[in-house]
Amino acid sequence: MTNLANLQPGESGIIHAIHSEQALYYRLAALGFRIGKRIEVVRSARFQGPLHVRVGSTDIVLRRNEAQYIEIAAKPA
């Protein structure tokens, strides 16, 4: 298992857990970040900038420090 911030562009996985404070957890859930959903990193900004991710059919730009709270399991084969 790894966290979303460690994935490279083109890599994907399944959201396993979200380890954040309650307010961020609810915000992420409202954006579609739910346990069991497939997530893919589309782009990564330089110099530890934000991540462009795709959850289902929704594209979201997420701060890297927020992405560290999202635990990712390997994509099933």
N, C-alpha and C positions, 0 to 999 in steps of 0.2 A: 504494500500500500504506500501511497505517496500523497502529497497534497497538490492541488490544482496549480499552484505557483511553480511547481517543478516540471510540469509538462511542457514539451516543446511544440511549436506550431505543427499541426498535422496529427498530433497524438490525441487520443481520446480515451475515455474510460467511463466508469459508472460511479455516480456519487454514492459514497458509502456512509458518510456522516458529515455533519456540519458542527464544528466546535467553536461557537462564537457566543457573544453575549446575546441576550434575548432580542434586543432591537435589531441588530444586524441579521439574526436568524430569521425574523419575520420579514425583513426587507428582501432578503435573498429568496425566501419562500414565495413572496409575492411576485418576484421576477421569474419564477419557474424552477428554482434550484430545489429539487426534492430528492430524497433518498431513492435510489433505484433508477434515476433518469440518466440517460447517456449525455455526456458532455464532451465537447471537442474544442481544442485551442486552435483558433483560426490564425491569429497573428499575435505577436509579442512585440511591444514597443522597446526600443533600445534604452539602455541605461536604467534597467529595472523599472520601466514604465508600466502602464496598464496592459492587461490582457484582453484581447478580443476573443470571446468564447461563444459557442453555439450550444444552447440547451434546447433539445428538440428542434423546432423550426425558428427559434428566437435567437437573434444575435444580441450580445450584451458586452459592453466594455466594463471591465471590473478592475479595481485597484489591486495591485499585486499583494499588498498586505492583507486585504480581505480574502483573496484567493488562497492564502495560506491556511485559512480556517476550514477549507473544504477538502475533506479526505476522499481520495479517489482510489477505487479498486481497479485492477486491470480489466480491460475490455474482454468479455468472454469470447472464446474462439468459435 
